[in-house]
């Protein structure tokens, strides 16, 4: 009797349609981004915890710590579907996971097309954000560090021009009582002067007597950024592929694993009917 049943019912290795390699590959893939999201939340949360408060809603919305924490939360939540779906072999969770990845992919593509189609408006938006950071340069430590790093790396000053720094009350030429009046931050200075943190003080006031290009960077960061992208088109393409490829891989693996689990369920249901 037992020998007849053994001939009718295939072994587990023969009947399973679920690939363990695919299952654990997806688990590792989702777990990596799950941990990455948790790391972003932790770093963003730490940065936020060092704040004493926000003066305006715009400070809250543009703060690097807030942006990093929000991005981390989104990555963490999406990756949770992938981790639990692959671990529990749950079709509903896996389907939710690859649908969310498709939404992210479509959103990235839409933003890219939108940026090219409405570049003048996008440029104004970026200029507005940089201008806001310049105005809050002396009040917000994170924005200050971000602006300093941007100006050092791109070798630029201001958003569109060096006079953008006049919007900051401490660097404004109208504020003659400030020792920074008519100046720019040290990060605008040429690298050979960077050690002198007062190298940019009053430099815009001396433009008639001093050749500014010998002292500071005079090109705005927005124009420098565009110039950087044009000169490093292959690097930009590589980064674009690097952001898109993981999404495609995750979508493919989640979809394949869900189909395998569905096929396995059908086999089990057929076996129950025969039994």
C-alpha positions in Angstrom: 0.0 0.0 0.0 2.8 2.4 0.9 4.7 1.5 -2.2 1.7 2.5 -4.4 1.4 5.9 -2.6 5.1 6.6 -3.0 4.8 6.0 -6.7 1.8 8.4 -7.1 3.1 11.2 -4.8 6.3 12.8 -6.0 9.0 13.7 -3.5 9.3 17.3 -2.2 12.3 18.0 -4.4 10.4 16.9 -7.4 7.1 18.7 -6.7 8.4 22.1 -5.5 8.2 24.9 -8.0 9.8 27.4 -5.6 13.5 28.0 -6.2 15.4 28.4 -2.9 18.1 30.3 -4.7 15.7 32.8 -6.0 13.9 33.1 -2.7 17.1 33.8 -0.7 18.5 36.0 -3.4 15.4 38.2 -3.1 15.5 38.0 0.7 19.2 39.3 0.7 18.3 41.9 -1.9 15.4 43.3 0.1 17.2 42.9 3.4 20.1 45.1 2.1 17.7 48.0 1.3 15.8 47.3 4.5 18.9 47.9 6.5 19.9 50.8 4.3 16.6 52.5 5.0 17.0 51.9 8.7 20.5 53.4 8.6 19.1 56.5 6.8 16.4 56.8 9.5 18.9 56.5 12.3 21.3 59.1 10.7 18.4 61.5 9.9 16.9 61.0 13.4 20.3 61.8 15.0 20.7 65.0 12.9 17.1 66.1 13.8 17.7 65.4 17.5 20.5 67.9 17.5 18.1 70.7 16.5 16.8 73.2 18.9 13.8 74.0 16.7 12.6 75.2 13.3 11.8 78.8 12.7 9.5 78.1 9.7 7.8 75.3 7.9 10.3 75.8 5.0 13.2 75.0 7.4 11.4 71.7 8.2 10.8 70.8 4.6 14.3 71.5 3.3 16.3 70.3 6.2 18.8 67.5 5.1 18.1 65.5 8.2 14.3 65.5 7.6 14.8 64.6 3.9 17.2 61.7 4.8 14.9 60.4 7.5 11.8 60.5 5.2 13.7 58.8 2.4 14.9 56.1 4.9 11.3 55.5 6.1 10.1 55.0 2.6 12.9 52.6 1.7 12.4 50.7 5.0 8.6 50.3 4.5 8.9 49.2 0.8 11.7 46.8 1.6 9.7 45.3 4.5 7.2 43.9 1.9 10.1 42.2 0.1 11.7 40.8 3.3 8.4 39.4 4.7 7.1 38.3 1.3 10.2 36.2 0.4 10.6 34.9 4.0 7.0 33.8 4.3 6.5 33.0 0.6 3.5 35.2 0.7 2.1 36.1 -2.8 0.2 39.2 -1.6 3.2 40.7 0.0 5.4 39.9 -3.0 2.9 41.4 -5.3 2.7 44.6 -3.2 6.5 44.7 -3.2 7.0 44.6 -7.0 4.0 47.0 -7.6 5.6 49.5 -5.2 8.9 49.1 -7.1 7.2 49.7 -10.4 5.6 52.8 -8.9 9.0 54.1 -7.9 10.5 53.3 -11.3 7.6 55.1 -13.1 8.0 58.1 -10.7 11.7 58.3 -11.4 11.1 58.1 -15.1 8.4 60.7 -14.9 10.6 63.1 -12.9 13.4 62.7 -15.4 11.2 63.4 -18.4 9.5 66.3 -16.6 12.9 67.8 -15.7 14.0 67.8 -19.4 10.6 69.1 -20.6 10.3 71.9 -18.1 14.0 72.6 -17.5 13.5 76.4 -17.0 11.0 75.9 -14.3 13.2 73.2 -12.7 16.1 75.5 -12.8 14.1 78.2 -11.0 13.0 75.6 -8.4 16.6 74.6 -7.7 17.7 78.2 -7.6 15.0 79.0 -5.1 16.2 76.1 -2.8 19.8 77.2 -3.0 18.7 80.8 -2.4 16.8 79.7 0.7 19.9 77.8 2.0 22.0 80.9 1.5 19.5 83.0 3.5 19.6 80.4 6.3 23.3 79.8 6.0 24.2 81.4 9.4 21.1 79.9 11.2 21.0 76.3 10.1 24.2 74.2 10.6 23.2 71.5 8.2 22.3 73.9 5.4 25.6 75.7 6.1 27.6 72.5 5.8 25.7 71.5 2.6 26.4 74.9 1.0 30.0 74.9 2.0 30.5 71.4 0.6 28.7 72.3 -2.6 30.8 75.4 -3.2 34.0 73.6 -2.4 33.3 70.6 -4.6 32.0 72.5 -7.6 34.3 75.5 -7.1 31.5 77.9 -7.3 29.9 80.7 -5.2 26.3 81.6 -4.7 23.4 80.1 -6.8 23.6 82.1 -10.0 26.3 84.7 -9.0 28.3 85.8 -6.0 25.9 88.7 -5.3 23.3 86.1 -4.2 25.1 86.3 -0.8 23.6 89.8 -0.4 20.4 88.1 0.5 22.0 86.8 3.7 21.8 89.6 6.3 25.2 88.9 7.7 26.9 89.1 4.2 24.7 91.9 2.9 26.5 95.1 1.8 23.7 97.1 3.4 24.7 95.7 6.9 27.9 97.8 7.3 28.0 96.9 11.0 28.7 93.2 10.2 32.3 92.1 9.9 31.1 89.9 7.1 29.5 92.8 5.2 29.8 92.6 1.4 31.7 89.3 1.7 31.2 85.6 0.9 31.8 82.4 3.0 35.3 80.9 3.1 34.1 78.0 0.9 33.9 80.5 -2.0 37.6 81.2 -1.8 40.2 79.5 -4.0 41.6 76.4 -2.4 44.9 78.0 -1.7 43.1 80.5 0.6 40.7 78.0 2.3 42.7 77.8 5.5 41.9 81.4 6.2 38.3 81.3 7.2 38.1 85.1 6.8 39.4 85.1 3.2 36.0 86.1 1.8 35.1 89.0 4.1 34.5 92.2 2.3 35.7 90.8 -1.0 32.7 91.9 -3.0 33.3 95.5 -1.8 36.8 95.4 -3.3 35.9 94.2 -6.8 37.0 97.5 -8.4 40.5 97.2 -7.0 41.0 93.4 -6.8 40.5 90.9 -9.6 37.9 88.6 -8.0 39.0 85.5 -10.0 42.3 85.6 -8.2 40.6 85.5 -4.8 37.3 83.6 -5.0 35.2 81.5 -7.4 32.9 83.8 -9.4 30.6 81.3 -11.2 27.3 80.4 -9.6 26.8 76.8 -8.4 23.8 76.2 -10.6 25.7 77.0 -13.7 28.7 75.0 -12.4 26.4 72.0 -11.7 25.1 72.1 -15.3 28.6 72.4 -16.6 29.6 69.4 -14.5 26.7 67.2 -15.8 27.6 68.2 -19.4 31.2 67.3 -18.9 30.5 64.0 -17.1 27.7 62.7 -19.2 28.9 59.1 -18.9 29.1 59.3 -15.1 25.5 60.7 -15.0 24.4 57.8 -17.3 26.1 55.3 -15.0 24.4 56.8 -11.9 21.1 56.7 -13.7 21.6 53.0 -14.6 22.8 52.3 -11.1 19.5 53.7 -9.7 17.3 52.0 -12.2 18.9 48.5 -12.4 18.2 47.5 -8.8 14.6 48.4 -9.3 14.3 46.2 -12.4 16.1 43.3 -10.6 13.8 43.6 -7.6 10.7 43.7 -9.8 11.9 40.6 -11.8 12.8 38.5 -8.8 9.6 39.3 -6.8 7.4 38.6 -9.9 9.2 35.3 -10.6 9.0 34.2 -7.0 5.3 35.0 -6.7 4.6 33.0 -9.9 6.6 30.0 -8.6 4.7 30.1 -5.3 1.4 30.4 -7.2 2.3 27.3 -9.3 3.3 25.5 -6.1 -0.1 26.3 -4.5 -1.9 24.9 -7.6 0.1 21.6 -7.3 -0.8 21.3 -3.6 -4.5 22.0 -4.3 -4.5 19.3 -7.1 -2.9 16.8 -4.7 -5.6 17.5 -2.1 -8.3 16.8 -4.7 -6.8 13.5 -5.6 -6.4 12.6 -1.9 
